[in-house]
Amino acid sequence: MKLPCETGVWIILPCIRACLVQELTSKGLSQKKVATMLEITPASVSQYTSKKRGCAIELGDDVITSIQQLADDLIADNVEYMGLRMCDICMQVRSGGALDEKEDGPCVRNLVCNLSPPDGRHNAT
């Protein structure tokens, strides 16, 4: 049985990261700065930038808007829970029908989430 988050890790998150890297570099940030912000290697940033990694699915306009907002918030140093922001965008992708949910089932994040901040909120700011 494949868990819903396995699809997120292997397919969705790389696409989100690729779009986020593209957005941050288009705003003038260096690849080194982007790597530091996202806690990934400069080589990963280069692969996302050159579209060698993270292009398995097409993201919808609403998802791209969320990624652009995340990029703006990262630049403004206004992201408290990066994991939750990425999880919210992943759920947005899943709810948009970009993947066949029959095999994976729905995301169970609303039931149990080990990424929840101490106050129990699920929507990150």
matplotlib code that plots the C-alpha trace (Angstrom):
import matplotlib.pyplot as plt

x = [0.0, 1.3, 0.6, -0.7, 2.4, 4.7, 3.2, 3.7, 7.4, 8.3, 6.1, 4.5, 7.1, 9.8, 7.4, 6.6, 10.3, 11.1, 8.4, 9.6, 13.2, 12.1, 10.1, 12.9, 15.6, 13.3, 13.1, 16.9, 18.1, 21.3, 21.2, 23.4, 20.9, 18.0, 19.8, 20.4, 16.8, 15.3, 18.0, 18.9, 22.2, 23.2, 23.4, 19.7, 18.8, 20.7, 18.8, 15.5, 16.4, 17.4, 14.3, 16.2, 14.3, 10.8, 8.7, 6.5, 3.1, 1.5, 0.6, -2.7, -2.9, -4.1, -1.1, 1.3, -0.2, 0.3, 4.0, 4.4, 3.1, 5.4, 8.3, 7.3, 7.0, 10.4, 12.0, 10.3, 11.5, 7.8, 7.6, 7.3, 6.5, 7.9, 6.9, 3.3, 3.3, 4.7, 2.2, -0.7, 0.5, 0.9, -2.7, -3.8, -2.2, -3.8, -7.3, -6.8, -6.8, -3.3, -2.9, -5.0, -6.2, -7.7, -4.4, -3.3, -6.5, -7.1, -4.6, -5.1, -3.4, -6.6, -6.7, -3.1, -0.2, 3.2, 4.1, 1.5, 2.8, 2.5, -0.8, -2.4, -3.0, -3.0, -2.9, 0.5, 1.2]
y = [0.0, 3.4, 6.2, 9.5, 11.4, 9.0, 10.5, 13.9, 13.3, 11.7, 13.6, 16.7, 18.3, 18.2, 20.1, 22.6, 23.1, 23.5, 26.2, 27.9, 27.9, 29.4, 32.0, 33.0, 33.1, 35.2, 37.7, 38.1, 35.8, 33.9, 30.1, 30.0, 32.3, 30.1, 27.0, 28.5, 29.6, 26.3, 24.2, 22.3, 22.1, 24.5, 21.5, 20.9, 24.5, 24.2, 21.1, 22.7, 25.8, 23.8, 21.7, 18.4, 17.8, 18.3, 18.5, 15.4, 17.1, 20.4, 22.7, 24.7, 28.5, 28.5, 26.4, 28.7, 31.7, 30.0, 29.3, 32.9, 34.0, 31.6, 33.0, 36.6, 35.5, 33.8, 37.0, 39.0, 36.5, 35.9, 32.1, 30.6, 27.0, 26.1, 22.4, 23.4, 25.8, 23.1, 20.6, 23.1, 23.6, 19.8, 19.3, 22.0, 20.1, 16.9, 18.5, 20.0, 16.5, 16.5, 12.9, 9.8, 9.6, 6.1, 4.4, 6.7, 7.7, 11.2, 13.0, 12.2, 15.5, 16.7, 13.6, 13.3, 15.6, 15.4, 18.7, 20.6, 23.6, 23.7, 25.6, 23.0, 25.2, 23.4, 26.4, 28.0, 31.7]
z = [0.0, -0.9, 1.6, 0.3, 1.4, -0.5, -3.7, -2.2, -1.5, -4.8, -7.2, -5.8, -3.6, -6.3, -8.6, -5.8, -5.1, -8.8, -9.2, -5.9, -7.1, -10.5, -8.7, -6.3, -9.0, -11.2, -8.4, -8.6, -5.8, -6.5, -6.7, -3.5, -1.6, -2.8, -1.7, 1.7, 2.1, 1.1, 2.9, -0.2, -2.1, -4.8, -7.2, -6.5, -7.2, -10.5, -11.4, -10.6, -12.5, -15.6, -15.3, -14.9, -11.7, -10.5, -13.7, -13.4, -13.1, -14.2, -11.4, -11.5, -11.4, -7.8, -6.8, -8.7, -6.9, -3.5, -4.5, -5.6, -2.2, -0.4, -2.4, -1.4, 2.2, 2.1, 0.7, 3.4, 6.1, 7.0, 7.0, 10.4, 9.5, 6.1, 6.5, 6.9, 4.0, 1.7, 3.1, 2.4, -1.2, -1.6, -0.4, -2.9, -5.7, -4.6, -4.3, -7.8, -9.3, -10.7, -9.5, -9.6, -6.0, -6.3, -5.5, -2.8, -1.1, 0.5, 2.5, 6.2, 7.4, 9.0, 11.2, 12.3, 11.4, 13.1, 11.5, 13.5, 15.3, 19.1, 19.1, 16.9, 13.9, 10.5, 8.1, 8.2, 7.7]

ax = plt.figure().add_subplot(projection="3d")
ax.plot(x, y, z, "-o")
ax.set_aspect("equal")
plt.show()
